[in-house]
């Protein structure tokens, strides 16, 4: 069995090597699936990561723009010494690049975790039980551990692993996985 570090390296290389056409088409299909999903439609406040092009993540820019047009209260992560906060954004929000490569809002209202209905999570891989492989910093595990909201990982179908991923006791499993092919309820 591959270690988490080996899996991360292999999957990051695969995702970075994905053709631009596949990446765009698959990202648009994931956006379409989310927008038609009843969990999204019933959510008021949605936490969504801002994708990093250099790592090949599912493109969330168009999704975030549509959520704002739909009147959703959209929050994105801002990291700090105390962990990750959810900051409300608007169409005119200014962002700056964080040391880890993420673009984060420079200002904005921090929304209490208890007001978040849905969290859309970045990942490198996931299995059907909802265990995810992130970048190894533990930010989302710490963040998700204190939430009661629905959480969903966004990934391309080839990132969905048939075999269980290695998991540590502090890893927080996801509730749902959204790929270009389907929306899957994770098996508990």
Secondary structure, DSSP 4 states (H G I P E B T S, - for coil): ---HHHHHHHHHHHHHTS-HHHHHHHHHHHHHHHHH-HHHHH-SEEEEPPP-GGGTPPP-HHHHHHHHHTT-EEEEEEEETTEEEEEE--TT--EEE-TTS-EEESS-PEEPGGG--EEEE--SEEETTS-EE--SS-HHHHHHTT--SEEEEE--GGGEESSPPP--TTPPPPSEEE-SS-EEEPP-
